[in-house]
Amino acid sequence: MGFFRRRPSLIELNAMNVGTIADVLGIEFTELGEDYLRGRMPVDTRTRQPFGLLHGGASAVLAETLGSVAGNLCIDPERALAVGLEINANHLKAVTSGWVSGTARAIHIGRSTQVWDIRMEADDGRLCCVSRLTLAITPVAPKA
């Protein structure tokens, strides 16, 4: 049994990206499992750095997108919002083309913080980046 409080469709999840940095970078959600959220991002002119490699900042955007969306699926959106507090990323393998796919899994789901592990693989299945994201759970003001 998973811990997501809400289970939107992939169409609904991908609609959340419209008009955001995730949309600009071509990030798309591909799978919502019992305990993970998976997505992918193209390695192209939008996401490469000047030397032709996947930009570390783009990897961080993919990681934060997956982790923060997954984190918000674990809480009541009427009462709280999960927002990025800290992120780190270790880049393990250079990627120059194709896609990178990431999987976000919770390490800790608490009342005031969440910690997510995001692992990214290149098309060949080799691990290219590992990231850890800490989310702060902030209260949402009641609607008037």
C-alpha atoms as a printed R data frame, in Angstrom:
    type eleno elety resid chain resno       x      y       z
1   ATOM     1    CA   MET     A     1   0.000  0.000   0.000
2   ATOM     2    CA   GLY     A     2   1.381  3.389  -0.987
3   ATOM     3    CA   PHE     A     3   1.421  6.605   0.982
4   ATOM     4    CA   PHE     A     4   0.104  9.023  -1.627
5   ATOM     5    CA   ARG     A     5  -3.092 10.684  -0.383
6   ATOM     6    CA   ARG     A     6  -4.087 11.590  -3.937
7   ATOM     7    CA   ARG     A     7  -3.538  9.634  -7.147
8   ATOM     8    CA   PRO     A     8  -4.125 11.915 -10.133
9   ATOM     9    CA   SER     A     9  -3.813 10.550 -13.636
10  ATOM    10    CA   LEU     A    10  -0.651 11.149 -15.656
11  ATOM    11    CA   ILE     A    11  -2.671 13.555 -17.813
12  ATOM    12    CA   GLU     A    12  -3.543 15.604 -14.710
13  ATOM    13    CA   LEU     A    13   0.045 15.499 -13.445
14  ATOM    14    CA   ASN     A    14   1.478 16.594 -16.787
15  ATOM    15    CA   ALA     A    15  -1.095 19.408 -17.018
16  ATOM    16    CA   MET     A    16   0.442 20.841 -13.820
17  ATOM    17    CA   ASN     A    17   3.699 21.451 -15.750
18  ATOM    18    CA   VAL     A    18   2.118 23.761 -18.342
19  ATOM    19    CA   GLY     A    19   3.621 27.238 -18.100
20  ATOM    20    CA   THR     A    20   6.401 26.202 -15.679
21  ATOM    21    CA   ILE     A    21  10.132 25.560 -15.981
22  ATOM    22    CA   ALA     A    22   9.287 21.850 -16.277
23  ATOM    23    CA   ASP     A    23   7.296 22.666 -19.402
24  ATOM    24    CA   VAL     A    24  10.165 24.733 -20.857
25  ATOM    25    CA   LEU     A    25  12.633 21.872 -20.279
26  ATOM    26    CA   GLY     A    26  10.296 19.191 -21.685
27  ATOM    27    CA   ILE     A    27   9.847 17.305 -18.404
28  ATOM    28    CA   GLU     A    28   6.992 14.802 -18.400
29  ATOM    29    CA   PHE     A    29   5.636 12.444 -15.765
30  ATOM    30    CA   THR     A    30   5.564  8.835 -16.940
31  ATOM    31    CA   GLU     A    31   4.482  6.691 -13.976
32  ATOM    32    CA   LEU     A    32   2.907  7.041 -10.542
33  ATOM    33    CA   GLY     A    33   3.567  3.885  -8.550
34  ATOM    34    CA   GLU     A    34   2.550  2.875  -5.051
35  ATOM    35    CA   ASP     A    35   5.599  4.567  -3.529
36  ATOM    36    CA   TYR     A    36   7.295  6.487  -6.338
37  ATOM    37    CA   LEU     A    37   6.850  9.069  -9.073
38  ATOM    38    CA   ARG     A    38   8.758  8.667 -12.316
39  ATOM    39    CA   GLY     A    39   9.389 11.173 -15.093
40  ATOM    40    CA   ARG     A    40  11.792 12.032 -17.870
41  ATOM    41    CA   MET     A    41  13.511 14.962 -19.526
42  ATOM    42    CA   PRO     A    42  15.126 15.266 -22.968
43  ATOM    43    CA   VAL     A    43  18.829 15.968 -23.297
44  ATOM    44    CA   ASP     A    44  18.768 18.614 -26.015
45  ATOM    45    CA   THR     A    45  19.510 22.294 -26.597
46  ATOM    46    CA   ARG     A    46  17.241 23.250 -23.685
47  ATOM    47    CA   THR     A    47  19.029 21.083 -21.133
48  ATOM    48    CA   ARG     A    48  22.686 20.916 -22.252
49  ATOM    49    CA   GLN     A    49  25.446 23.199 -21.020
50  ATOM    50    CA   PRO     A    50  27.861 24.916 -23.472
51  ATOM    51    CA   PHE     A    51  30.172 21.869 -23.597
52  ATOM    52    CA   GLY     A    52  27.420 19.582 -24.910
53  ATOM    53    CA   LEU     A    53  26.702 17.722 -21.651
54  ATOM    54    CA   LEU     A    54  23.478 17.545 -19.666
55  ATOM    55    CA   HIS     A    55  23.485 20.634 -17.448
56  ATOM    56    CA   GLY     A    56  23.615 19.896 -13.726
57  ATOM    57    CA   GLY     A    57  21.019 22.585 -13.117
58  ATOM    58    CA   ALA     A    58  18.618 20.850 -15.484
59  ATOM    59    CA   SER     A    59  19.144 17.603 -13.548
60  ATOM    60    CA   ALA     A    60  18.327 19.498 -10.359
61  ATOM    61    CA   VAL     A    61  15.140 20.859 -11.952
62  ATOM    62    CA   LEU     A    62  14.069 17.317 -12.884
63  ATOM    63    CA   ALA     A    63  14.843 16.114  -9.350
64  ATOM    64    CA   GLU     A    64  12.976 18.953  -7.655
65  ATOM    65    CA   THR     A    65  10.019 18.627 -10.015
66  ATOM    66    CA   LEU     A    66   9.649 14.899  -9.290
67  ATOM    67    CA   GLY     A    67  10.250 15.202  -5.554
68  ATOM    68    CA   SER     A    68   8.079 18.237  -4.911
69  ATOM    69    CA   VAL     A    69   5.137 16.942  -6.931
70  ATOM    70    CA   ALA     A    70   5.400 13.552  -5.188
71  ATOM    71    CA   GLY     A    71   5.652 15.312  -1.831
72  ATOM    72    CA   ASN     A    72   2.512 17.315  -2.480
73  ATOM    73    CA   LEU     A    73   0.626 14.107  -3.324
74  ATOM    74    CA   CYS     A    74   1.315 12.991   0.267
75  ATOM    75    CA   ILE     A    75  -0.414 15.936   1.962
76  ATOM    76    CA   ASP     A    76  -3.823 17.592   2.047
77  ATOM    77    CA   PRO     A    77  -3.583 20.497  -0.459
78  ATOM    78    CA   GLU     A    78  -6.288 22.397   1.404
79  ATOM    79    CA   ARG     A    79  -4.090 22.550   4.509
80  ATOM    80    CA   ALA     A    80  -0.448 22.501   3.413
81  ATOM    81    CA   LEU     A    81   2.053 22.883   0.591
82  ATOM    82    CA   ALA     A    82   5.374 21.045   0.252
83  ATOM    83    CA   VAL     A    83   8.136 23.381  -0.972
84  ATOM    84    CA   GLY     A    84  11.832 22.871  -1.622
85  ATOM    85    CA   LEU     A    85  14.082 23.592   1.354
86  ATOM    86    CA   GLU     A    86  17.356 22.025   0.170
87  ATOM    87    CA   ILE     A    87  18.545 19.996  -2.797
88  ATOM    88    CA   ASN     A    88  21.827 18.380  -3.746
89  ATOM    89    CA   ALA     A    89  22.847 16.406  -6.777
90  ATOM    90    CA   ASN     A    90  25.813 14.203  -7.568
91  ATOM    91    CA   HIS     A    91  26.466 13.870 -11.294
92  ATOM    92    CA   LEU     A    92  27.915 10.426 -11.944
93  ATOM    93    CA   LYS     A    93  27.915  9.992 -15.724
94  ATOM    94    CA   ALA     A    94  27.949 12.474 -18.580
95  ATOM    95    CA   VAL     A    95  24.906 12.391 -20.853
96  ATOM    96    CA   THR     A    96  24.938 14.138 -24.238
97  ATOM    97    CA   SER     A    97  21.694 13.085 -25.946
98  ATOM    98    CA   GLY     A    98  18.487 11.097 -25.568
99  ATOM    99    CA   TRP     A    99  16.508 11.196 -22.346
100 ATOM   100    CA   VAL     A   100  17.192 11.027 -18.638
101 ATOM   101    CA   SER     A   101  14.562  9.319 -16.500
102 ATOM   102    CA   GLY     A   102  14.185  9.979 -12.800
103 ATOM   103    CA   THR     A   103  12.444  8.154  -9.988
104 ATOM   104    CA   ALA     A   104  11.531  9.906  -6.726
105 ATOM   105    CA   ARG     A   105  11.066  7.789  -3.588
106 ATOM   106    CA   ALA     A   106  10.433  9.058  -0.085
107 ATOM   107    CA   ILE     A   107  13.042  8.591   2.607
108 ATOM   108    CA   HIS     A   108  11.026 10.461   5.255
109 ATOM   109    CA   ILE     A   109   7.444 11.762   5.310
110 ATOM   110    CA   GLY     A   110   6.897 13.897   8.404
111 ATOM   111    CA   ARG     A   111   4.523 16.615   9.534
112 ATOM   112    CA   SER     A   112   6.961 19.469   8.925
113 ATOM   113    CA   THR     A   113   9.515 18.010   6.494
114 ATOM   114    CA   GLN     A   114   9.899 15.357   3.836
115 ATOM   115    CA   VAL     A   115  13.099 13.913   2.375
116 ATOM   116    CA   TRP     A   116  13.134 12.421  -1.129
117 ATOM   117    CA   ASP     A   117  15.727 10.357  -2.992
118 ATOM   118    CA   ILE     A   118  15.734 10.931  -6.747
119 ATOM   119    CA   ARG     A   119  17.800  8.674  -9.025
120 ATOM   120    CA   MET     A   120  18.271  9.488 -12.687
121 ATOM   121    CA   GLU     A   121  19.319  7.124 -15.455
122 ATOM   122    CA   ALA     A   122  20.362  7.694 -19.059
123 ATOM   123    CA   ASP     A   123  18.749  5.806 -21.943
124 ATOM   124    CA   ASP     A   124  21.291  2.998 -21.530
125 ATOM   125    CA   GLY     A   125  20.042  2.410 -17.962
126 ATOM   126    CA   ARG     A   126  23.230  3.641 -16.312
127 ATOM   127    CA   LEU     A   127  22.870  5.838 -13.255
128 ATOM   128    CA   CYS     A   128  23.852  9.406 -14.173
129 ATOM   129    CA   CYS     A   129  22.718 11.463 -11.164
130 ATOM   130    CA   VAL     A   130  21.556 10.961  -7.593
131 ATOM   131    CA   SER     A   131  19.784 13.732  -5.747
132 ATOM   132    CA   ARG     A   132  18.341 14.304  -2.308
133 ATOM   133    CA   LEU     A   133  15.555 16.837  -1.820
134 ATOM   134    CA   THR     A   134  14.268 18.149   1.494
135 ATOM   135    CA   LEU     A   135  10.802 19.693   1.445
136 ATOM   136    CA   ALA     A   136   9.302 21.984   4.065
137 ATOM   137    CA   ILE     A   137   5.607 21.466   4.759
138 ATOM   138    CA   THR     A   138   4.080 24.932   4.990
139 ATOM   139    CA   PRO     A   139   0.524 25.729   6.060
140 ATOM   140    CA   VAL     A   140  -1.865 27.135   3.480
141 ATOM   141    CA   ALA     A   141  -3.957 30.090   4.572
142 ATOM   142    CA   PRO     A   142  -7.660 29.192   4.847
143 ATOM   143    CA   LYS     A   143  -9.749 30.308   1.884
144 ATOM   144    CA   ALA     A   144 -12.042 33.214   2.598
